[in-house]
Amino acid sequence: MTQRFLLVLLSTFIFGALNAQRLLSPSMTFSHKKTAYITLTDGTEIQGNIKDIDRKKGLIKFIKLKDGKGTKHKLDADKIQHMYLPPNTLDKLGKIDEMLFDADNWDSENLNKDYIIQGLVYFELTDVKIKKKNRQLLMQLLNPEFSKQVKIYHDPFAKETMSLGIGPVKAIGGDAKSYYLAKGDGAAHKVKKKNYKDEFKPLFQSCGEMTKTYKKPSWSDLVEHVIAFSNCQ
């Protein structure tokens, strides 16, 4: 096992208690008063206030917004390359502690760190494997800090473990039982808690130290695994 990998493991063990904070909570409602930043697939950049978001089966179908000049736009999801949306007050309340990560350690060069730290929610158009077909969908990225090797996307239909807390602030539990994971340039696919032990080796086997170290991988350590894998490559 390499010395670098040992150091990575040590750091992830030390900060293991912060795993839930390193993975952002998904946002479903967004402010109509604060600025949203959208980049289209043709490179056009639009800033404005959200007027409406239409969803189908939990996924964004189109967005309506008004820009600073008063021009109204209706943007289909497949025309949006990526976007940063401002969550509403309740959603943002659940993110207070999640902004404690060190932005200097980010490995995601293409993301706007300032927007993320301000609490804006990042979506990007990506290939998603659903059953046997690939579709391009706008997906919410939950690990912007360490997404260079493996991206973790929100599953809008994910069930959660039991949580203790009030409102959007979950004190204990409340972890999603499934996410969409994308490795490298591959399409994202759904990974479920109950199948994680079977998924672990195909996901991380290119790093020999991973399969040697984690003999019995646990779903609760997914963040730790992704960070360790990113530093192994």
VENQUI-V833110 format. One record per pair of residues at least 24 apart in sequence whose ideal C-beta (glycine too) atoms are under 10 Angstrom apart, sorted by the first residue. I is the first residue (numbers start at 0). GAP is how many residues later the second one is. D is the distance in whole Angstrom. If there is no record, write none. Layout:
I/GAP/D
I/GAP/D
This chain:
0/207/9
0/208/5
0/211/7
0/212/7
1/206/10
1/207/7
1/229/10
1/230/8
3/205/10
3/227/7
3/228/8
4/202/8
4/203/9
4/204/5
4/205/9
4/207/10
4/208/8
4/223/7
4/224/10
4/226/7
4/227/6
5/203/9
5/207/9
6/224/8
7/201/9
7/216/10
7/219/7
7/220/5
7/221/9
7/222/9
7/223/4
7/224/7
8/200/8
8/201/10
8/204/7
8/205/10
8/215/9
8/218/10
8/219/6
8/222/9
8/223/10
10/94/10
10/213/10
10/216/8
10/217/9
10/220/9
11/209/9
11/211/8
11/212/4
11/213/9
11/214/10
11/215/6
11/216/6
11/219/9
12/211/8
14/86/9
14/208/9
14/209/9
14/212/9
15/204/9
15/205/8
15/207/9
15/208/6
17/79/9
17/80/10
17/82/7
17/83/8
17/205/9
18/156/9
18/201/7
18/202/7
18/203/8
18/204/4
18/205/6
18/208/9
19/77/9
19/78/8
19/150/8
19/152/10
19/153/9
19/154/8
19/155/7
19/200/9
19/203/8
20/74/10
20/76/6
20/77/5
20/78/9
20/79/6
20/80/7
20/202/9
21/76/8
21/78/9
21/79/6
21/120/9
21/121/7
21/123/7
21/124/7
21/201/5
21/202/9
21/204/9
21/205/8
22/75/8
22/119/5
22/120/6
22/121/10
22/122/9
22/123/10
22/129/7
22/131/10
22/152/9
22/153/9
22/156/9
22/199/8
22/200/5
22/203/9
23/70/9
23/71/7
23/74/5
23/75/9
23/77/10
23/92/8
23/95/10
23/97/8
23/98/9
23/116/9
23/117/8
23/118/5
23/119/7
23/120/7
23/121/9
23/128/9
23/130/9
24/62/10
24/66/8
24/69/5
24/70/6
24/73/7
24/96/10
24/117/8
24/129/9
24/143/8
24/144/10
24/145/8
24/149/9
24/151/9
25/61/10
25/65/9
25/68/10
25/95/8
25/114/6
25/115/10
25/116/7
25/127/9
25/128/4
25/129/9
25/130/8
25/132/9
25/150/8
25/153/10
26/58/7
26/59/9
26/60/4
26/61/8
26/63/9
26/64/4
26/65/8
26/67/8
26/68/8
26/92/9
26/93/9
26/94/5
26/96/10
26/113/7
26/127/9
26/141/10
27/25/9
27/27/9
27/30/9
27/59/9
27/60/9
27/62/10
27/63/7
27/93/10
27/112/9
27/126/9
27/128/8
28/24/9
28/56/10
28/58/7
28/59/5
28/60/9
28/61/7
28/62/6
29/33/9
29/55/5
29/56/6
29/57/6
29/58/6
29/61/8
29/90/10
29/91/7
30/54/8
30/55/4
30/56/7
30/57/5
30/58/8
30/60/9
30/61/8
30/89/10
31/33/9
31/34/10
31/54/9
31/56/8
32/53/8
32/55/9
33/51/9
33/52/4
33/53/9
33/54/9
33/58/10
33/84/10
33/85/10
33/86/9
34/30/10
34/32/10
34/33/9
34/49/9
34/50/10
34/51/7
34/85/9
35/27/8
35/29/6
35/31/10
35/47/7
35/48/7
35/49/5
35/50/6
35/84/8
35/85/9
36/45/9
36/46/6
36/47/4
36/48/8
36/49/9
36/75/8
36/78/7
36/83/7
36/85/10
37/25/7
37/27/7
37/29/10
37/35/8
37/37/7
37/41/10
37/42/6
37/43/9
37/44/8
37/45/4
37/46/8
37/47/8
37/85/9
38/41/7
38/42/5
38/43/5
38/44/7
38/45/9
38/85/9
38/86/10
39/33/10
39/35/7
39/36/10
39/39/6
39/40/6
39/41/6
39/42/9
39/43/9
39/85/10
40/37/8
40/38/6
40/39/7
40/40/5
40/41/10
40/84/7
40/95/10
41/37/8
41/39/8
42/38/8
43/29/10
43/31/10
43/35/9
43/37/9
44/36/10
45/25/9
45/27/6
45/29/8
45/34/9
45/37/9
46/37/10
47/24/9
47/25/7
48/37/9
49/33/10
49/35/7
49/36/8
49/38/10
52/24/10
52/32/8
54/101/8
56/99/8
56/100/8
57/96/9
57/97/8
57/98/3
57/99/6
57/100/10
58/69/9
58/76/9
58/78/6
58/79/7
58/80/8
58/81/10
58/95/10
58/97/6
58/98/10
59/25/10
59/63/7
59/77/8
59/78/5
59/79/9
59/80/9
59/96/10
60/77/9
61/76/10
62/60/10
62/75/9
75/62/10
76/46/9
76/48/7
76/59/8
76/60/7
76/61/5
77/47/7
77/57/9
77/58/6
77/59/8
77/60/8
78/46/9
78/59/10
79/43/8
79/44/9
79/45/6
79/58/6
80/42/10
80/43/7
80/44/6
80/57/10
81/28/9
81/29/9
81/30/9
81/40/7
81/41/6
81/42/4
81/43/7
81/44/9
81/56/9
81/59/9
82/37/9
82/38/9
82/39/8
82/40/5
82/41/8
82/42/9
82/55/8
83/27/9
83/28/7
83/30/10
83/31/4
83/32/8
83/34/9
83/35/10
83/36/4
83/37/7
83/38/6
83/39/8
84/30/10
84/35/6
84/36/5
84/37/8
84/38/7
84/55/9
85/29/9
85/32/8
85/33/7
85/34/6
85/35/8
86/32/6
86/33/8
86/34/6
86/81/10
88/79/10
89/77/7
89/78/5
89/79/10
90/28/9
90/30/8
90/77/7
91/26/10
91/27/5
91/28/10
91/29/9
91/76/9
92/74/7
92/75/5
92/76/6
93/71/9
93/73/8
93/74/4
93/75/6
93/76/7
93/80/10
94/24/6
94/26/9
94/73/9
94/74/10
95/72/10
95/73/8
96/72/9
97/44/10
97/47/10
100/43/9
100/44/5
100/45/9
101/43/8
102/41/10
102/42/8
104/40/7
104/41/8
104/122/10
105/38/7
105/39/5
105/40/7
105/41/9
105/42/9
106/37/10
106/38/8
106/39/6
106/40/7
106/41/4
106/42/8
106/120/9
106/123/6
106/124/8
106/126/10
107/33/9
107/35/8
107/36/6
107/37/7
107/38/7
107/39/5
107/40/6
107/43/9
107/122/10
108/39/8
109/34/10
109/37/9
109/38/9
110/30/8
110/33/5
110/34/9
110/36/8
111/32/9
112/31/8
112/32/9
114/29/9
115/25/9
115/28/5
115/29/8
116/27/10
120/33/10
121/25/10
122/30/9
122/31/9
123/27/9
123/29/9
125/25/8
125/27/7
125/54/9
125/56/6
125/59/10
125/60/10
125/61/8
125/62/6
126/55/8
126/58/9
126/59/8
126/60/4
126/61/7
126/62/10
127/25/8
127/52/6
127/54/8
127/59/6
127/60/5
127/61/7
127/62/9
128/51/9
128/53/9
128/57/9
128/58/4
128/59/7
128/60/4
128/61/8
129/50/9
129/57/9
129/58/10
129/59/8
129/60/8
130/59/10
132/54/10
133/52/10
133/53/5
133/54/9
133/55/10
134/52/9
135/51/10
136/43/9
136/51/8
138/41/6
138/43/9
138/49/7
139/40/10
140/41/10
141/34/9
141/37/7
141/38/10
141/81/10
142/36/9
142/38/10
142/79/9
142/80/7
142/83/7
142/84/9
142/87/10
144/78/10
144/82/9
145/77/8
145/80/6
145/81/5
145/82/10
145/83/9
145/84/5
145/85/9
146/35/9
146/79/8
146/83/8
147/36/9
147/82/6
147/83/10
147/85/8
148/33/10
148/34/7
148/35/7
148/55/10
148/57/10
148/58/9
148/77/7
148/78/9
148/80/6
148/81/4
148/82/9
148/83/9
148/84/5
149/31/6
149/32/7
149/33/5
149/34/8
149/36/10
149/53/7
149/54/9
149/72/9
149/75/9
149/76/5
149/77/9
149/79/6
149/80/7
149/83/10
150/28/10
150/29/8
150/30/7
150/31/4
150/32/8
150/33/9
150/35/10
150/37/7
150/75/9
151/24/10
151/27/5
151/28/8
151/29/6
151/30/8
151/36/9
151/39/9
151/70/7
151/71/8
151/74/7
152/26/6
152/27/4
152/28/7
152/29/7
152/35/6
152/37/9
153/24/10
153/25/7
153/26/8
154/24/5
154/25/6
154/26/10
154/33/10
154/35/6
154/36/9
154/37/9
155/24/10
156/33/9
157/32/9
157/34/9
157/35/9
158/33/9
158/34/9
160/32/8
160/58/9
160/59/9
174/44/8
174/45/7
174/47/9
175/43/10
175/46/10
176/42/8
177/41/10
178/40/10
178/43/8
180/41/9
180/45/8
182/43/10
182/46/9
183/49/9
190/28/9
190/31/8
191/27/9
192/25/9
192/26/4
192/27/9
192/29/9
193/25/8
194/24/9
195/24/10
195/25/9
195/26/7
195/29/9
199/25/7
202/26/8
203/24/8
203/25/5
203/28/8
205/26/8
205/27/8
206/24/9
206/25/4
206/26/7
207/24/8
